[in-house]
């Protein structure tokens, strides 16, 4: 039986030797005629093939006709024919007997054709068991008994073929080819007319319904092979893999013909998804996966056809995403043009841009990865994001020019949301796209921060100018308290920022105020003439550091290290010993290289 000897490595390896061992359990004590001669001239020929064992001969019911054996046991019918064949070709006859001999050969050939037809019918009916009948023991037993008998007959005929080939007057039956071609035709027939009605969704095309029907038929038939038919073959037949290969080749040929035509986008997506998701999903079912090596089957579609489908699909997805991004940004621009204020949520200005776009990006790339079977290919569709963010940056620049703080705060929230998805879900983007987008967003972040904090620093400028002066040293509380009061009032302008944005903007403001404070002290406008002045300066800086720290931490800043800078500078102010002063300054320089 040619189950695993095809070039595709799906045929039986050494099937005759291994199948022979399976049959020889029934064929023991082989005997052969004493004079293996054939023909009128009684010339010697190659040794005659061995007959079946006496054990099998004895088990045959002589009361049954050959026709009755065909209905009861194909294996026994095969044994009868093989026995007669061996006896017939083992006779030494004269011319008159040769005529009878010829009649016997014709009768034997006719009966062998009848056996062949019956075995073909049995093979053709091997997949007729419906899923609901698999639980019916009687139905299963009826099918398996007939199939087992047919398979054993085929193996026995293959063994006999080895002996027929030794005799030039005897033609091999080649029932291996008969078995394989019958199963191939059976698979072709079932895929032509699936018995499983596809449960399609409304609006599905005829192509989608056809492929669904074939897929369901394939799944049910392979489950039947694994759960029932496998037991009818010897293990070395690897029948599950052979059936899987037949269905794989058949489906591959059918899909190749389908994609040769121009498909619309929906059918293109469906075929791709079927090849990369649905079909592999069938073969990964636990019952099938343990019996079928899906990797050995190869790709369902040739690479060139698959590449064409993927190109069509990805191009369509890129275009759709680009259109969506453009429309979403245009909607925001229209609102600004009309003078509409951005909506608020929980007291924060928001923009629907990122909230609408991000799920679309995530969803489209996730689906594309499933459809194409490749994360790298799916990332391609987000290439349009770089261009969209460039235009988003231009939109923000227009907002800043109009000094529309609510819109600046709303767009800053979008920037943070885009940054989050680019960093947290980097698998959605190509590396260069991720890098370019993050650079654009960093520039937007800086522009928004500068816009929001420039007015704060402008209001604080009068108080900055008094730091480090004699007034600050003499009336340290009143000078610095005005600075804190102005800070508290200015910080109110930052209300309406999203919490995540507010936190880092406050942190930046904390840093910049501390920088301005240190800069004023380093200018050295106040002269510390004696230890008393040094102590007063030390006390002032320490008090200012604590007050500034309390204010900003209460506002949400997490830059606690900034307090340490001021306290370290305060320590320098009270030092009298020159070497100690030098060491402290060097230490400050190493810790904070930007200090001059």
N, C-alpha and C positions, 0 to 999 in steps of 0.2 A: 504494500500500500504506500503510495507516494505522499506521505504526510509531512516529512521534514527534509527531503533531499533536494529542494529547489535551490537555485542560485541565491535566493534571498535568505538562505540559512534557516529556513523554516520547515525543512523536511526531516524525516527520520534519519538519524545517524546510525549507520549499520543496521538498518531496519530488518534486513533479512536474517542476520545472525541473531539479533535480539528477539525479533518476532518469532524466529524459529524456535528459540528456547521456550517461548510462551506456548507454541503449538506442540512442541515435543513432549510436554507434560501429558499430552494425549497420545502421542505416537512413540511407543517404545518397541524395542525388539524388532527393528527394521529387518525385513527379509527381502531377498531379490531372487529372480529366476536363475536356474542353473545355466541356461544357454541364451544370453541376450542377443537374439538374432531377429532381423526383420527383413521381409521381402521374399519374392518368389525364388530368387537365386540363392537364398539362404546365406548371403555373404555377411560376415560379422560386422557389427556396428559398435558404436560406443556403448558402454555399459548402460543397461536399462535403468530408469529411475526407480527408486525404492517405493514400495507400496506402503500404505498406512499400516499401523500396528495391528496385530491380531486382537488386541484389546478393543480397538475402535471397530474392527470388523465385527467382533462378537456383540458389540453394543448396538449395532444396526438392526433394525426390525425388518426382517426379510419379507414380512407380510404386507409391508407398505409399498405402494408403487412410487415411482420417482415423482410423479405429480403430487402425491400426498406428502412426500418428504419436503417438497418445495414449500408447502403450506405450514409444515410443522417445524422443520429445522434446516435452514440453508447450509449450515455447517455439515450436517450429515448428508445432505444431498450432494455437497461438494465431495465428500469422502467417497460416496458411491461412484461418482463419475471418475474420480482419480483412480480408484481401484480398478474399474473397468478399463480405463485407459492404459494402465500399467499392464493388465492382463492381455489386452488387445495387441499392444505393440510388442509384447514379449513373445508372441506366437511365431512358430516357424511353419509356414503354410505353403501349399502347392497352388497352381494356377486356379483351380476350382474354388479352393478355400479363399483365395484372394478376393474373389467377387463378393463372397459373404463378408469378408474382412472390410471391404469398401462400404458395404451397406452398414456395417457396425460403426464405421468411422462417421458416416453421414448422420446416423442416429445419435451418436455421441456428440457431434457438433451441434445438432438441433437442441439436444437437452442442455448442453453447455450454454447455448444462447438463451434458453429459457431461464437457466440459473442466473446468468448475467443480468437479464431483464428484471428478475425478482430482487436481486441484490440492489440494483439501481433504484427500484421502487422503494425498498426499505431505507436506503440512504436519503432519498428525496423526502421521506416522511419523518425523518429524524428530528426536524425542527417544528413539527406541527403541534406539539404539546403546548397548549395555552398556559399563561402564568397561573391561572386559577386551578389548572389541572395538575400542577406540580405537587400539590398537597394530596392528590388522589393516588394512593399507593397502587391501586389496580391499574390505572392508566399508565403510571410510570413503569410498572413491572411489564406490562404488555409491550411498551415501546422498547425498553432496555433489553428484554429477552430477544426480540427480533433483531435489534441492532447488534447485540453481542454475537449472535449466530452469524450474521452477515460479515462482521469484522473478522471473526475466526475463519470463515470460509475464504475471505480475501487473503489473509495471512497464509492459510494452507495452500492456496493457489500460487502464491508467490514462492513458497518453498518448492512446490512442484515445478515452477518455472525454471528454477536452477537446474533441474534434471532434464527438462524439455530442451534446454539450450545445448545439452550434450548430444542430442539426437537430431540429426539434420532433417529427419522426416516429421519432426514434431514442432509445431509453431508455438512460441510462448504466448500466454494469454495477456500478459501485461495488465493485470487488474489493479496494479498501483495507479496507473494512469486513469483507469476507469473510476476508481475511488475519488481521485483528486478532481477530475473533470466534472464528476457528478456533484461534488460539494461546491465546486466553483459555479456551476449552473444553478444550484440551489440558492446560493447566496445572491446571485444575479437576479433570480426570480423574486426573492423576498424583498430585495431593495427596489425592484421595479414596482412592486405592488405591496407596500407595507400594510400589514394587517392591523397595525396600531394607528388609530385616528389621532392626529396631532391636535392638541388643545391650544390652538393659536389665540393670540390676543386680537382684539378688533383692529383692523387696519393693516394687518400683516399681508405681505405680498405672497404671490403664489410660490416664489422661490423660497421664502422663509418657511412656508407651510410644508413644502416638499422636503427641505433639509431637516426640518423638525421630525417629519414622519420617518425618514430614513434613520435618523438618530435614535428615535425611540425603538425602532425595529432592531437596530444593531444592539442596543443595550439589552433588550429582552432576550434576543437570541444568544448573545454571549453568556448571559446569566444561566440560560438553559443548558448551554454547553458545559459550563463549569459545574453546575449543580446536578446535572443528570447524565449527559452524554459522555462526560469524562470517564465514568465508571465502565463504559462499554469498550474502552480501548486500553491496551497495555500502557504503562507509564511512559515507556520510551517513545510512544507515538507523539507525545507532546501535542495532543489534539487541540487543547485550548489555544495554544499559540498559533497553530495552523489556522483555525477558524478566525482568530483575531486578525491574522495577516490577510486572509481572504476578504474580510469586511473592510479592513483598512485600505487595501488596494482598490476595492470596488468604490468605496466612498471617495477616495482620492481622485479617481478617474472622473467620477460624476461632478465633483466640485470644480475640477480643472475645466471641464466643459462649461460650467456655469460662469466662471470668472473670465472666460475667454470673451464673453460679451460685455458691453459697457453696462456697469451696474450703477443704479442711483446710490446716493450716500447712505440711505437706510439699509439697503441690501448689502452694500459694501461693509458697513459696520457689523451687520448680523453675521456675514460669512467669517469675518475676522474673529469675531467673538466666539463663533462656533469652533473655529480651528484652534484658538488659543485658550479657550476657557471651557466651553461645554463638552467638547470631545475628550480632552484630557481628564475632565471631571468624571466622565463615564468610566474610563480605564482606571481611575484612582479609587473606584469603589472597592472596599476591602475584599469582597468576594472575588473580584476580577484581578485586583492588583497582585494577589498571591499566586495567581496562575498565569498571568500574562506579563511579559516583559515589554512594556509600552515603549521604552527607549529603542528597542531593537526594531520596532515598526518604522521608525523614521518620521520625517515631516509629512503631514497630511497633504500639503500643497508644495509644489516646486518653489524654490527660492525666488525665481523671477516673478512668478504670479503673486506670491506673498508680498514681495517688495512693492509691486504695483498697487495692491490693495492698501498697504500701509501708507504709501505716499498719498493716495487719494484721501484716506481717512484723516491723516495728520494735517494735510493742507486745509481740509474743511474745518477741522477743529481750531487751527490757528486763526483762520479767517473769522470764525464765529466768536472766538474770545476777543480778537482785536476789535470787532464791531461792538461787542458788549462794553469793553473798556472805554472806547471812544464815546459811546452814548452816555455812560455813567458820568464821565467827566464833563461832558457837555451840559448835562442836567445841572451840575453844580455851578457851572459858569453862568447859566441862565438865571439861577437864583440870585447870584451876586449882581448881575446886570439889572435885575428888577429891584434890587435893594432889599431883598428878603433877608431877615436875620436867620442864622442857623438854629435849628431846634435844640432844646436842652433836655437832658435826662439826668435826674438826680442833681440838678443844679449845674451841670456841666454842658458846655456847648459841644455838639456832636455833628458829624457829617456822615451820611449813609454810604459815602463812596467806598471806603474800605470794608465796611460791614456787608455791603452788597457784593463787592468784587471778590473778596477773599474766599467765601464759600464756593463761588463759581470756579475760581482757579483750582482750589483743592479738589472739587468734585470732578472737573474735566480731566485733570491730570491723573487722578485715581482711576477713573473709568478708562482713560487711554492706556494706562499701564496694563489693565486687565485685557483690553481689546487687543493690544499689540503683543502682550506677553513680555514687555520690556520696559523697565523704569527709565532707562536712558532714552529710548525713543519717545516715551510719553513726555519727558521734560521739554522736548522741542516746542511744544505748543505754547509755552510761557515765554518764548523769546520776545513776544510783543510787549511784555511788561516794562522793559527798559524804555521803550519809546513812550509808553503811556505815562511813566513816572517823570520823564523829561517834560512832557506837556503839563503834568500836575505841578511840577516845580515852577513853570512859567505862570501857571494860574496863581500859585502862592505869591509870586513876585508882584503880580497885579494887585492882590489883596493887600500886601504890605505897603505898596505905593498909595493905596487908598486909605491906609491906616485903619483898616477895619479889624479892630482887636477881636471881636467875637468870631469872625471868620478865621483869623490867624489861630485862635485857640482850637477851633473845630478842625482845621487842617492839620494842626500839630498832633491832635488825637489820631487822625488817619495815618500820619507818618509813623507813629509808634505802633499802630496795628500792622502796617506793612512791614516794619522792621521785625516785629515779632514773628510773623509767618516766614519771612526770609531766613531768620536765624533758627527758629524752632523746627521748621519743616523744610530744611534745605534740600531734601530729596525731590521736591517738586520742581527744582530749577537746575539748569546747567550752571556749572561753576562760574563761568564768566558773567552770566546773567545775574547771578546772586551778588557777585562782587560789584558789578556796575550799579545795580539797583541800590545796594547798601550805601555806596558812595553818594548817589543822588539824594538819598534820604538823609544822610548825615549833613549834607549841605543845606537841605531844607530845615533840618532840626536847628542848625546853627543860625540860619536866617530868622526863624521864628523866635528863637531865644533872644537874639539881639534886638529884635523888634519889641519884644515884651519887656526886656530889662533896661533898654536905653532910657526910657522915660523914668524908671525908678532911679537910676544913677543920676539923671538930670536933677531930680528933686532932692537928692542927697548931697549934691555938690557943695552947697553953702556949709553944710556940717563937716564934710570932708576937709575943707580948707582950714578949719579951726583945730583939727587933730595935730598934736605935736607942737602946739604953740604955747605961749605963756598962759593964755586964757584957759587952755585945756588943762595945764598943770595947776593953775590956781583954782579954777572952778570946774574941776574935772567932771563933777556929777552933772552940773547943769548943761555943759557942752555935749557930753556924751549922751545924756538923757534926751536931748533934742534929736540927736542922730537916731536913737532907738525909736523915738516917737515918729519921726519921719519914715523910718523903715516900716513900722507897723502900718502906717497909713498907705504907704506905697504898695505894700504886699497885698493889700486888698484889691489892687488892680489885676492881680493874678488869679483872682477867683473866677471860676468858670472853666478852668483847665481840668482835663481828666486827671484822676488821682495819680496815675503813673507819670504823666507829664509834669504835674505840679511838683512832685517830689524831686525830680532831677533839676527842674528850673529853680526851685528853692535852694537846692544844693549848689547850683552854679552861682546864684546870688550870694550865698553864704561865702563862697570862695572869693568872689570878686570884691565884696565888702572887706574881707580880711586882707586881701592884697592891697586895697586902697589904704587901709589902716597902717599896714606895715610900711608901705611906700612913704606915708607922711612922717612916720617916726624916723625912718632912715635918712630923711632930708636934714634932720638935725637942726631945725629952727630954734628949738628950746635948748638953752645952755644949762647943764647940770653942774653948778659951781662947787657944790659941797655934798657931803654925805646926806644931809637933810633933803636936798633937792633930788638926789638919787633915790632915796627911800620913797619920796612922794611920787616920783615917776614910776617906781616899781609898783607901788600900791595902785596907782591909776591904771596901769596896763593890766595888772592882775584882776582888778575890779571890772575893767572893760571886757576882758577876755571872758570872764564868768557871765556877765550880762549878755554879751553877744551870743555866747553858747546857749544860754537858756532860751533866748528869743528864737533863734533859728531851729533848735531842736523841737521847741514847742510848735513851730510851724511845719515840721516834718523833715527837716534836713538831717541827713545821716552822716554828714562830714564832721565827725567828732574830732578828728585829728587836727582840725584847724585851731582848736583851743590850745593845743600843745605848742604850736608855733609861737603864739603870743606869750604864753607863760615862759618859754625858753628865752624869748627876747627880754622879758621882764627880769630874768635872772642876770642877764648881762648888764642891765642898767644899774644894778646895785653893787657890782664888783669894784673893789679898790685896788686889788693886787694886779699889776700889769701882766705878769705871766698867766695868771688865772683867767684874766680877761681875754688874752690872746688865744688860749686854749678853747675857751667857750665860743669865741667867734669862729675859730677853725671848725669846731664841732658843728656849729650852725651851718657853716658853708658846706660841709659834707652832707648834712641831713637835707638841706634845702639849697641845691646848687643855683637856683635862680635868684637868690639873695645877692645883692652887690654890696 
